[in-house]
């Protein structure tokens, strides 16, 4: 029996949709603004090896493969492989200088040891993911400028 996780985070940020879309599409630059993304190594034009670590003292090694990059629709989607299997998606909808971001992720834990640990520590792992996403939101706010941080709506 595999352990599945589904996450959803919605934010409103005081930044233009196109600017946020380009920041999110540039996975190689994530470590410069998202502290929990520890390393990114490009494999090819659509694939990157990514190491993430949040509060818990454990890193995840993942391979992300671009599935959708549609600036007009405001959708970025990647397939996830490695210690987790599944997908993640950003949906952006802008209104002038403000943008709503919806992050969705659905993954299944891979490997017997990972799966056992995941079942036993599920609430802790969900809290760990929430901390990672807060780090991403704060990193985006810092990247789009100081005036954005003071006007950000959660």
Secondary structure as UniProt FT lines:
FT   STRAND          4..13
FT   HELIX           17..25
FT   HELIX           27..29
FT   HELIX           30..33
FT   TURN            35..36
FT   STRAND          37..44
FT   TURN            45..46
FT   STRAND          47..52
FT   STRAND          60..70
FT   TURN            71..74
FT   STRAND          75..82
FT   STRAND          84..95
FT   TURN            96..97
FT   STRAND          98..109
FT   HELIX           112..120
FT   HELIX           122..144
FT   HELIX           146..151
//
